[in-house]
Amino acid sequence: MSLELTLQFLMLSIGFIAVAALFLNVDKKRTQKRLEVELAEYKQQHEQNQKHK
């Protein structure tokens, strides 16, 4: 009985870690996309400022 309980706890822990890793991966991709958009906006603004000088 104790072995079954230990295995269940282990499976639950692995599942939790997998969900956390998946969430972090999605969050990383979203953050990377946001940074790329901000960088593109900054470059565009910088180019416009150079033209006006």
DSSP file (Angstrom, degrees, kcal/mol; ACC not computed):
  #  RESIDUE AA STRUCTURE BP1 BP2  ACC     N-H-->O    O-->H-N    N-H-->O    O-->H-N    TCO  KAPPA ALPHA  PHI   PSI    X-CA   Y-CA   Z-CA
    1    1 A M     >        0   0    0      0, 0.0     4,-2.2     0, 0.0     5,-0.2   0.000 360.0 360.0 360.0 -41.6    0.0    0.0    0.0
    2    2 A S  H  >  +     0   0    0      1,-0.2     4,-2.3     2,-0.2     5,-0.1   0.870 360.0  53.7 -65.6 -35.6    2.8    2.4    0.9
    3    3 A L  H  > S+     0   0    0      2,-0.2     4,-2.5     1,-0.2    -1,-0.2   0.909 108.2  49.6 -65.1 -41.9    4.5    1.7   -2.5
    4    4 A E  H  > S+     0   0    0      2,-0.2     4,-2.5     1,-0.2    -2,-0.2   0.915 110.9  49.6 -62.2 -43.2    1.3    2.6   -4.4
    5    5 A L  H  X S+     0   0    0     -4,-2.2     4,-2.4     2,-0.2    -1,-0.2   0.907 110.8  50.0 -62.9 -41.8    0.9    5.8   -2.4
    6    6 A T  H  X S+     0   0    0     -4,-2.3     4,-2.4     1,-0.2    -2,-0.2   0.913 111.4  48.7 -62.7 -43.5    4.6    6.7   -3.1
    7    7 A L  H  X S+     0   0    0     -4,-2.5     4,-2.6     2,-0.2    -2,-0.2   0.891 110.6  50.7 -64.9 -39.7    4.1    6.0   -6.8
    8    8 A Q  H  X S+     0   0    0     -4,-2.5     4,-2.5     2,-0.2    -2,-0.2   0.918 111.1  48.5 -63.4 -42.8    0.9    8.1   -6.9
    9    9 A F  H  X S+     0   0    0     -4,-2.4     4,-2.4     2,-0.2    -2,-0.2   0.906 111.6  50.3 -63.0 -41.2    2.7   11.0   -5.2
   10   10 A L  H  X S+     0   0    0     -4,-2.4     4,-2.5     2,-0.2    -2,-0.2   0.915 110.9  48.3 -63.1 -44.1    5.6   10.7   -7.7
   11   11 A M  H  X S+     0   0    0     -4,-2.6     4,-2.5     2,-0.2    -2,-0.2   0.905 111.5  50.4 -62.9 -42.0    3.2   10.7  -10.7
   12   12 A L  H  X S+     0   0    0     -4,-2.5     4,-2.4     2,-0.2    -2,-0.2   0.909 110.8  49.4 -62.7 -42.6    1.4   13.8   -9.3
   13   13 A S  H  X S+     0   0    0     -4,-2.4     4,-2.5     2,-0.2    -2,-0.2   0.919 111.2  48.7 -63.0 -44.3    4.8   15.5   -8.8
   14   14 A I  H  X S+     0   0    0     -4,-2.5     4,-2.4     1,-0.2    -2,-0.2   0.906 111.5  50.4 -62.9 -41.6    5.9   14.7  -12.3
   15   15 A G  H  X S+     0   0    0     -4,-2.5     4,-2.3     2,-0.2    -2,-0.2   0.912 110.5  49.0 -62.1 -43.3    2.5   16.0  -13.7
   16   16 A F  H  X S+     0   0    0     -4,-2.4     4,-2.4     1,-0.2    -2,-0.2   0.918 111.7  48.7 -63.3 -43.6    2.8   19.2  -11.8
   17   17 A I  H  X S+     0   0    0     -4,-2.5     4,-2.6     1,-0.2    -1,-0.2   0.893 110.4  51.9 -63.3 -39.8    6.3   19.8  -13.0
   18   18 A A  H  X S+     0   0    0     -4,-2.4     4,-2.3     2,-0.2    -2,-0.2   0.915 110.8  47.0 -63.7 -43.0    5.2   19.1  -16.6
   19   19 A V  H  X S+     0   0    0     -4,-2.3     4,-2.5     2,-0.2    -2,-0.2   0.911 112.7  49.7 -65.0 -42.1    2.4   21.6  -16.4
   20   20 A A  H  X S+     0   0    0     -4,-2.4     4,-2.5     2,-0.2    -2,-0.2   0.911 111.4  48.7 -63.0 -42.3    4.7   24.2  -14.8
   21   21 A A  H  X S+     0   0    0     -4,-2.6     4,-2.1     2,-0.2    -1,-0.2   0.902 111.2  50.3 -64.6 -40.7    7.3   23.7  -17.6
   22   22 A L  H  X S+     0   0    0     -4,-2.3     4,-2.3     2,-0.2    -2,-0.2   0.924 111.1  48.6 -62.7 -45.0    4.6   24.0  -20.2
   23   23 A F  H  X S+     0   0    0     -4,-2.5     4,-2.7     1,-0.2    -2,-0.2   0.916 111.1  50.0 -61.7 -43.6    3.3   27.2  -18.7
   24   24 A L  H  X S+     0   0    0     -4,-2.5     4,-2.3     1,-0.2    -1,-0.2   0.877 109.8  51.3 -64.2 -36.6    6.8   28.7  -18.5
   25   25 A N  H  X S+     0   0    0     -4,-2.1     4,-2.2     2,-0.2    -1,-0.2   0.923 111.8  46.1 -65.9 -44.3    7.5   27.8  -22.1
   26   26 A V  H  X S+     0   0    0     -4,-2.3     4,-2.3     1,-0.2    -2,-0.2   0.916 113.5  49.6 -63.3 -43.4    4.3   29.5  -23.3
   27   27 A D  H  X S+     0   0    0     -4,-2.7     4,-2.6     1,-0.2    -2,-0.2   0.886 109.2  52.5 -63.7 -39.1    5.1   32.5  -21.2
   28   28 A K  H  X S+     0   0    0     -4,-2.3     4,-2.5     2,-0.2    -1,-0.2   0.922 110.2  47.6 -62.5 -44.6    8.6   32.7  -22.6
   29   29 A K  H  X S+     0   0    0     -4,-2.2     4,-2.3     2,-0.2    -2,-0.2   0.910 112.4  49.2 -64.1 -41.6    7.3   32.7  -26.2
   30   30 A R  H  X S+     0   0    0     -4,-2.3     4,-2.2     2,-0.2    -2,-0.2   0.915 112.6  47.6 -64.4 -42.6    4.7   35.4  -25.4
   31   31 A T  H  X S+     0   0    0     -4,-2.6     4,-2.4     1,-0.2    -2,-0.2   0.902 110.8  51.9 -64.4 -41.2    7.4   37.6  -23.7
   32   32 A Q  H  X S+     0   0    0     -4,-2.5     4,-2.2     1,-0.2    -2,-0.2   0.910 110.1  48.6 -63.2 -42.2    9.8   37.1  -26.6
   33   33 A K  H  X S+     0   0    0     -4,-2.3     4,-2.2     2,-0.2    -1,-0.2   0.913 111.0  50.5 -63.4 -42.4    7.1   38.1  -29.2
   34   34 A R  H  X S+     0   0    0     -4,-2.2     4,-2.5     1,-0.2    -2,-0.2   0.908 110.7  49.1 -62.8 -41.6    6.2   41.2  -27.1
   35   35 A L  H  X S+     0   0    0     -4,-2.4     4,-2.5     2,-0.2    -1,-0.2   0.887 109.3  52.1 -65.8 -38.1    9.9   42.2  -26.9
   36   36 A E  H  X S+     0   0    0     -4,-2.2     4,-2.3     2,-0.2    -1,-0.2   0.905 110.7  48.3 -63.8 -40.1   10.3   41.7  -30.7
   37   37 A V  H  X S+     0   0    0     -4,-2.2     4,-2.5     2,-0.2    -2,-0.2   0.926 112.2  48.6 -64.8 -44.8    7.2   44.0  -31.3
   38   38 A E  H  X S+     0   0    0     -4,-2.5     4,-2.5     1,-0.2    -2,-0.2   0.896 111.3  50.5 -62.7 -39.5    8.6   46.6  -28.9
   39   39 A L  H  X S+     0   0    0     -4,-2.5     4,-2.7     2,-0.2    -1,-0.2   0.912 110.2  49.3 -64.8 -42.2   12.0   46.5  -30.6
   40   40 A A  H  X S+     0   0    0     -4,-2.3     4,-2.4     2,-0.2    -2,-0.2   0.912 112.0  48.7 -62.9 -42.4   10.4   46.9  -34.1
   41   41 A E  H  X S+     0   0    0     -4,-2.5     4,-2.5     2,-0.2    -2,-0.2   0.907 111.7  49.7 -63.4 -41.3    8.4   49.9  -32.8
   42   42 A Y  H  X S+     0   0    0     -4,-2.5     4,-2.7     2,-0.2    -2,-0.2   0.928 111.4  48.1 -63.6 -45.0   11.5   51.4  -31.3
   43   43 A K  H  X S+     0   0    0     -4,-2.7     4,-2.5     2,-0.2    -1,-0.2   0.913 112.2  49.6 -61.7 -42.3   13.5   51.0  -34.5
   44   44 A Q  H  X S+     0   0    0     -4,-2.4     4,-2.1     1,-0.2    -1,-0.2   0.922 112.8  46.5 -63.3 -44.1   10.7   52.5  -36.5
   45   45 A Q  H  X S+     0   0    0     -4,-2.5     4,-2.3     1,-0.2    -2,-0.2   0.902 111.9  51.5 -64.1 -41.1   10.5   55.5  -34.2
   46   46 A H  H  X S+     0   0    0     -4,-2.7     4,-1.9     1,-0.2    -2,-0.2   0.895 109.2  50.2 -63.9 -40.7   14.2   55.9  -34.2
   47   47 A E  H  X S+     0   0    0     -4,-2.5     4,-1.8     2,-0.2    -1,-0.2   0.897 110.2  50.4 -64.8 -39.8   14.3   55.9  -38.0
   48   48 A Q  H  X S+     0   0    0     -4,-2.1     4,-1.6     1,-0.2    -2,-0.2   0.896 109.4  51.2 -64.9 -39.5   11.5   58.5  -38.1
   49   49 A N  H  X S+     0   0    0     -4,-2.3     4,-0.8     1,-0.2    -1,-0.2   0.871 108.2  52.2 -65.1 -36.4   13.5   60.7  -35.7
   50   50 A Q  H  < S+     0   0    0     -4,-1.9     3,-0.4     1,-0.2    -1,-0.2   0.871 107.8  51.9 -67.1 -36.5   16.6   60.4  -37.9
   51   51 A K  H  < S+     0   0    0     -4,-1.8    -1,-0.2     1,-0.2    -2,-0.2   0.849 107.0  53.2 -68.1 -34.0   14.6   61.5  -41.0
   52   52 A H  H  <        0   0    0     -4,-1.6    -1,-0.2     1,-0.2    -2,-0.2   0.677 360.0 360.0 -76.8 -16.8   13.3   64.6  -39.2
   53   53 A K     <        0   0    0     -4,-0.8    -1,-0.2    -3,-0.4    -2,-0.1   0.490 360.0 360.0 -77.4 360.0   16.7   65.8  -38.1
